[in-house]
Amino acid sequence: MWITFYHQSKRYKRSLDLIDTRTNRKLAQQKLIPEIQYKLNSGEFFKNEIKIPIVDEFVQKSFKIHKSRRKPSTHLDYYNGYFNHIQEKFGKKYLNEIKPSDIELWQNSLLEKGLSPRRIKTLRTIFTTMYSDAIKDGVVNVSPLTMVRVPKAQKVEIKPFSLDEIKLLISNAEGQIKNFLALAFFSGMRSGEMIGLRWSDINFEKNEISITRAIKMGEISTPKTENSMRVIDIISYLHPYLKNQFQVTGNKKSYVFLNDKDEHFYDIKRIRETHWRKLLKNCGFEYRPIYHTRHTFATIMIEHNEDILWVSNMLGHTDSTMTLSKYARYIKRENVKRAQFLL
């Protein structure tokens, strides 16, 4: 809501930082406008008025506030997201000028361009954080995003591979990619965790792997969540593939998987675009994200009645509830008659 008024023959327009509703109009008439009139007459209005910054100015301040709390890759993603999808439309607008309808139209335009609801939710985070900082500083009183719903994301369909399909993929893979896929399918590790794996993390005597780091966009950091820092088992089927990989890179005493320059992979994109897509095509499979190797591990283990707590730990989930919420439908339901005690 805005108010326009004249003072000493000069026209002013100010935002009341309120959404235009019947309740807020009543509040403006009974309280806010009389307060403004009093401050104008007393000379306080312009003395204490806070200068409203434009989005370009304040978002930089917001980025600086939160930079130390975010992973460098997250900070970079937000920074690029702002310049690619927000700045052109909102950069020169004052924070109190942006209306809920502006946000809604912006979201719709992003959907039309092909951005996913998940990506738009990330971009909204940039806005939400900025307005939260502005409210704390007393620059504005309300965020226009509170009145706008996040676009609903379509549930991603899990398409796990069968055991025969896994064996076909691994047998057709070449070089260390064969061992990489075996680890992916039979450990449940995330892609970033695998390219961040060092030989010092693998204990062949105890048949254990310690997961303490991940690599994304060249950045070496901790895994996705606190529970992702974990120790997992090397199942017997996976053992020979890791031994084969040790023959390839073990003497480097570095990362388990190395590129042609004997360095860790910069990001999973290189493996996905150079090897994974080609392999799926050669095997006659439709494209599925490489992340489905992790889904496949979970579904196969659950289908074959492995302990859900063990599966949950292998995946690095917070608890088994999280695992069941994703994969419960893959639990085999034997033809057992229930509640027999009632008969």
C-alpha positions as CSV (number, residue, x, y, z in Angstrom):
1,M,0.0,0.0,0.0
2,W,1.2,3.5,-0.9
3,I,0.2,6.9,0.3
4,T,0.6,10.1,-1.7
5,F,0.6,13.5,0.0
6,Y,1.8,17.1,-0.3
7,H,4.0,18.9,2.1
8,Q,5.1,22.5,1.6
9,S,3.9,22.4,-2.0
10,K,6.0,19.3,-2.7
11,R,4.5,15.9,-3.7
12,Y,5.6,12.8,-1.8
13,K,4.8,9.1,-2.3
14,R,5.7,6.7,0.4
15,S,5.1,3.0,0.9
16,L,3.3,1.9,4.1
17,D,5.0,-1.5,3.8
18,L,1.6,-3.3,4.0
19,I,-0.2,-5.6,1.7
20,D,-3.4,-4.0,0.3
21,T,-6.2,-5.7,2.3
22,R,-9.3,-4.4,4.0
23,T,-7.8,-4.8,7.5
24,N,-4.6,-3.0,6.5
25,R,-6.6,-0.1,4.9
26,K,-8.4,0.3,8.2
27,L,-5.1,0.3,10.0
28,A,-3.7,2.9,7.7
29,Q,-6.7,5.2,8.1
30,Q,-7.0,4.9,11.9
31,K,-3.3,4.8,12.9
32,L,-0.6,5.1,10.3
33,I,-1.9,8.2,8.4
34,P,-2.6,10.1,11.6
35,E,1.0,9.2,12.8
36,I,2.4,10.6,9.5
37,Q,0.4,13.8,9.8
38,Y,1.7,14.3,13.4
39,K,5.3,13.7,12.3
40,L,5.0,16.0,9.4
41,N,3.7,18.8,11.7
42,S,6.4,18.2,14.3
43,G,9.2,17.9,11.7
44,E,10.1,14.3,12.7
45,F,9.0,12.7,9.5
46,F,12.0,13.6,7.3
47,K,14.5,13.7,10.2
48,N,14.1,10.0,11.0
49,E,13.2,8.7,7.5
50,I,15.3,5.8,6.4
51,K,16.5,5.8,2.9
52,I,15.2,2.8,1.0
53,P,17.9,1.1,-1.0
54,I,17.4,-0.5,-4.4
55,V,17.7,-4.3,-4.7
56,D,21.1,-4.1,-6.4
57,E,22.5,-2.3,-3.4
58,F,20.9,-4.3,-0.6
59,V,21.4,-7.8,-2.1
60,Q,25.2,-7.2,-2.1
61,K,25.0,-6.4,1.6
62,S,22.9,-9.6,2.2
63,F,25.4,-11.7,0.2
64,K,28.2,-10.4,2.4
65,I,26.3,-11.0,5.6
66,H,25.8,-14.7,4.8
67,K,28.9,-15.5,2.9
68,S,30.8,-17.0,5.8
69,R,27.9,-19.3,6.7
70,R,27.6,-20.8,3.3
71,K,29.7,-23.2,1.3
72,P,31.6,-21.4,-1.5
73,S,29.6,-23.4,-4.1
74,T,26.3,-22.3,-2.5
75,H,27.4,-18.6,-2.4
76,L,28.5,-18.8,-6.1
77,D,25.2,-20.4,-7.1
78,Y,23.2,-17.7,-5.3
79,Y,25.4,-15.0,-6.8
80,N,25.0,-16.3,-10.3
81,G,21.3,-16.9,-9.8
82,Y,20.8,-13.3,-8.9
83,F,22.6,-11.9,-11.9
84,N,21.1,-14.4,-14.3
85,H,17.4,-14.4,-13.2
86,I,16.7,-11.5,-10.8
87,Q,18.8,-8.4,-11.5
88,E,17.3,-7.5,-14.9
89,K,13.8,-7.4,-13.5
90,F,14.3,-6.1,-10.0
91,G,17.8,-4.8,-9.6
92,K,16.9,-1.1,-10.0
93,K,13.7,-1.3,-8.0
94,Y,13.5,0.0,-4.4
95,L,12.8,-2.7,-1.9
96,N,9.4,-1.2,-0.9
97,E,8.3,-1.0,-4.6
98,I,8.1,-4.7,-5.2
99,K,4.6,-6.1,-4.9
100,P,3.4,-9.8,-4.5
101,S,2.0,-9.6,-8.1
102,D,5.5,-8.7,-9.3
103,I,6.9,-11.8,-7.7
104,E,4.1,-14.0,-9.1
105,L,4.6,-12.7,-12.6
106,W,8.4,-13.2,-12.3
107,Q,7.9,-16.8,-11.1
108,N,5.6,-17.5,-14.1
109,S,8.1,-16.1,-16.5
110,L,10.8,-18.4,-15.1
111,L,8.6,-21.4,-15.5
112,E,7.9,-20.4,-19.1
113,K,11.6,-20.2,-19.7
114,G,11.9,-23.8,-18.6
115,L,13.3,-23.4,-15.1
116,S,12.2,-26.1,-12.6
117,P,10.1,-25.3,-9.5
118,R,13.1,-26.5,-7.5
119,R,15.4,-24.0,-9.1
120,I,12.8,-21.2,-8.6
121,K,12.6,-22.1,-4.9
122,T,16.4,-21.6,-4.7
123,L,16.1,-18.2,-6.4
124,R,13.3,-17.3,-4.0
125,T,15.8,-18.0,-1.1
126,I,17.9,-15.1,-2.4
127,F,14.9,-12.8,-2.2
128,T,13.7,-14.2,1.1
129,T,17.0,-13.8,2.8
130,M,17.5,-10.3,1.5
131,Y,14.1,-9.1,2.8
132,S,14.7,-10.8,6.1
133,D,17.9,-8.8,6.5
134,A,16.1,-5.6,5.4
135,I,13.3,-6.2,8.0
136,K,15.9,-6.7,10.7
137,D,17.5,-3.4,9.7
138,G,14.2,-1.6,9.8
139,V,14.4,-0.8,6.1
140,V,11.0,-2.4,5.3
141,N,8.4,-4.1,7.5
142,V,7.2,-6.8,5.2
143,S,8.4,-9.1,2.4
144,P,6.3,-9.4,-0.8
145,L,7.1,-13.1,-0.9
146,T,5.0,-14.0,2.1
147,M,1.9,-13.7,-0.1
148,V,3.2,-15.7,-3.0
149,R,3.3,-19.5,-3.1
150,V,6.3,-21.5,-4.2
151,P,5.6,-23.2,-7.5
152,K,4.7,-26.8,-6.8
153,A,7.5,-29.2,-7.8
154,Q,6.5,-32.4,-9.6
155,K,7.6,-35.5,-7.7
156,V,10.7,-37.0,-9.4
157,E,9.9,-40.6,-10.5
158,I,12.5,-43.1,-9.2
159,K,13.5,-45.5,-12.0
160,P,15.9,-48.0,-10.4
161,F,17.9,-50.3,-12.5
162,S,17.5,-54.1,-12.2
163,L,20.4,-56.3,-11.2
164,D,20.6,-57.5,-14.8
165,E,20.7,-54.0,-16.1
166,I,23.4,-53.1,-13.5
167,K,25.6,-56.0,-14.7
168,L,25.1,-55.0,-18.3
169,L,26.2,-51.4,-17.6
170,I,29.2,-52.4,-15.6
171,S,30.3,-55.0,-18.1
172,N,30.1,-52.4,-20.9
173,A,31.8,-49.6,-19.0
174,E,35.5,-49.0,-19.8
175,G,38.5,-48.3,-17.6
176,Q,38.0,-46.9,-14.1
177,I,34.4,-46.0,-15.0
178,K,33.6,-49.7,-14.5
179,N,34.9,-49.5,-10.9
180,F,33.2,-46.1,-10.4
181,L,29.8,-47.5,-11.3
182,A,30.3,-50.6,-9.2
183,L,30.9,-48.3,-6.2
184,A,27.9,-46.2,-7.1
185,F,25.5,-49.1,-7.5
186,F,26.8,-51.1,-4.5
187,S,27.5,-48.5,-1.8
188,G,24.7,-45.9,-2.1
189,M,27.3,-43.1,-2.1
190,R,26.5,-39.7,-3.7
191,S,28.4,-38.8,-6.8
192,G,30.3,-35.9,-5.1
193,E,31.3,-38.2,-2.2
194,M,32.7,-40.7,-4.7
195,I,34.9,-38.2,-6.6
196,G,36.0,-36.9,-3.2
197,L,37.0,-40.3,-1.9
198,R,40.7,-40.8,-1.1
199,W,42.5,-44.1,-0.6
200,S,43.2,-43.2,3.0
201,D,39.4,-43.3,3.5
202,I,39.2,-47.0,2.6
203,N,40.1,-49.7,5.1
204,F,40.3,-53.1,3.3
205,E,41.0,-54.9,6.6
206,K,37.8,-53.8,8.2
207,N,35.9,-53.6,4.9
208,E,34.9,-50.0,5.6
209,I,34.8,-46.7,3.9
210,S,34.9,-43.4,5.8
211,I,33.0,-40.7,4.0
212,T,34.2,-37.3,5.2
213,R,34.3,-35.1,2.1
214,A,32.6,-34.3,-1.2
215,I,33.6,-32.4,-4.3
216,K,31.3,-30.2,-6.3
217,M,32.3,-27.7,-8.9
218,G,35.9,-28.1,-7.8
219,E,35.2,-27.3,-4.2
220,I,36.2,-29.8,-1.6
221,S,33.9,-29.6,1.4
222,T,32.0,-31.7,3.9
223,P,29.2,-34.0,2.6
224,K,25.7,-32.8,2.1
225,T,24.4,-33.1,5.7
226,E,25.8,-33.9,9.2
227,N,24.6,-37.5,8.9
228,S,26.3,-37.8,5.6
229,M,29.6,-38.0,7.6
230,R,29.6,-41.7,8.0
231,V,31.3,-45.1,7.9
232,I,29.8,-47.6,5.5
233,D,30.5,-51.3,4.8
234,I,32.3,-52.6,1.7
235,I,30.0,-55.4,0.6
236,S,31.7,-58.5,-0.8
237,Y,30.4,-57.9,-4.3
238,L,32.1,-54.5,-4.4
239,H,35.4,-55.7,-3.0
240,P,37.1,-56.8,-6.3
241,Y,36.2,-53.6,-8.1
242,L,37.9,-51.5,-5.4
243,K,40.9,-53.8,-5.6
244,N,41.0,-53.3,-9.4
245,Q,40.8,-49.5,-9.0
246,F,43.7,-49.7,-6.5
247,Q,45.8,-51.1,-9.3
248,V,45.0,-48.1,-11.3
249,T,45.4,-45.2,-8.9
250,G,46.5,-46.7,-5.6
251,N,50.2,-45.9,-6.1
252,K,49.3,-42.2,-6.3
253,K,48.2,-42.2,-2.6
254,S,45.6,-39.6,-3.5
255,Y,42.0,-39.7,-4.7
256,V,40.5,-43.0,-5.7
257,F,39.3,-41.7,-9.1
258,L,41.6,-39.5,-11.1
259,N,41.3,-37.7,-14.4
260,D,43.9,-37.9,-17.2
261,K,46.0,-35.3,-15.3
262,D,46.1,-37.4,-12.2
263,E,43.9,-34.9,-10.4
264,H,40.5,-35.5,-8.8
265,F,37.5,-34.9,-11.0
266,Y,36.3,-31.3,-10.9
267,D,32.6,-32.3,-10.8
268,I,30.4,-35.2,-11.6
269,K,29.3,-33.4,-14.8
270,R,32.5,-34.6,-16.5
271,I,31.8,-38.3,-15.8
272,R,28.1,-37.8,-16.6
273,E,28.5,-36.1,-19.9
274,T,31.6,-38.0,-21.2
275,H,30.8,-41.5,-20.0
276,W,27.3,-42.0,-18.4
277,R,25.2,-40.7,-21.3
278,K,27.2,-42.7,-23.9
279,L,27.0,-45.9,-21.8
280,L,23.3,-45.7,-21.4
281,K,22.8,-45.2,-25.1
282,N,25.2,-48.1,-26.0
283,C,23.2,-50.4,-23.6
284,G,19.9,-49.3,-25.1
285,F,18.6,-47.6,-22.0
286,E,16.7,-44.3,-21.9
287,Y,18.5,-41.5,-20.1
288,R,18.3,-41.5,-16.3
289,P,20.3,-39.2,-14.0
290,I,23.4,-40.8,-12.6
291,Y,21.9,-40.1,-9.2
292,H,19.6,-43.1,-9.9
293,T,22.6,-45.4,-9.0
294,R,22.0,-44.3,-5.4
295,H,18.3,-44.9,-5.7
296,T,19.0,-48.3,-7.2
297,F,21.2,-49.3,-4.3
298,A,18.4,-48.4,-1.8
299,T,15.6,-50.2,-3.7
300,I,17.6,-53.4,-4.4
301,M,18.6,-53.7,-0.8
302,I,15.1,-53.0,0.5
303,E,13.6,-55.4,-2.1
304,H,15.8,-58.2,-0.8
305,N,14.9,-57.5,2.9
306,E,18.2,-56.0,4.1
307,D,17.9,-54.3,7.4
308,I,16.3,-50.8,6.9
309,L,18.6,-49.3,9.6
310,W,21.6,-50.6,7.7
311,V,20.4,-49.2,4.4
312,S,19.6,-45.8,6.1
313,N,23.2,-45.6,7.5
314,M,24.7,-46.6,4.1
315,L,22.8,-43.7,2.5
316,G,23.6,-41.2,5.2
317,H,20.0,-40.5,6.0
318,T,19.0,-38.9,9.3
319,D,17.0,-42.0,10.3
320,S,15.1,-44.9,8.9
321,T,11.9,-42.8,8.6
322,M,13.5,-40.7,5.9
323,T,14.5,-43.8,4.1
324,L,11.1,-45.4,4.3
325,S,9.4,-42.2,3.1
326,K,11.3,-42.6,-0.2
327,Y,11.5,-46.3,-0.6
328,A,8.8,-48.0,1.4
329,R,6.9,-49.1,-1.7
330,Y,9.8,-51.4,-2.7
331,I,9.5,-53.5,0.5
332,K,8.3,-57.0,-0.5
333,R,4.9,-57.8,1.0
334,E,4.7,-61.6,1.4
335,N,1.3,-63.3,1.1
336,V,0.8,-63.3,4.9
337,K,-2.5,-63.2,6.6
338,R,-2.6,-60.3,9.1
339,A,-4.4,-60.0,12.5
340,Q,-4.9,-63.7,12.9
341,F,-5.1,-63.3,16.7
342,L,-8.6,-61.9,16.2
343,L,-10.0,-65.1,14.8
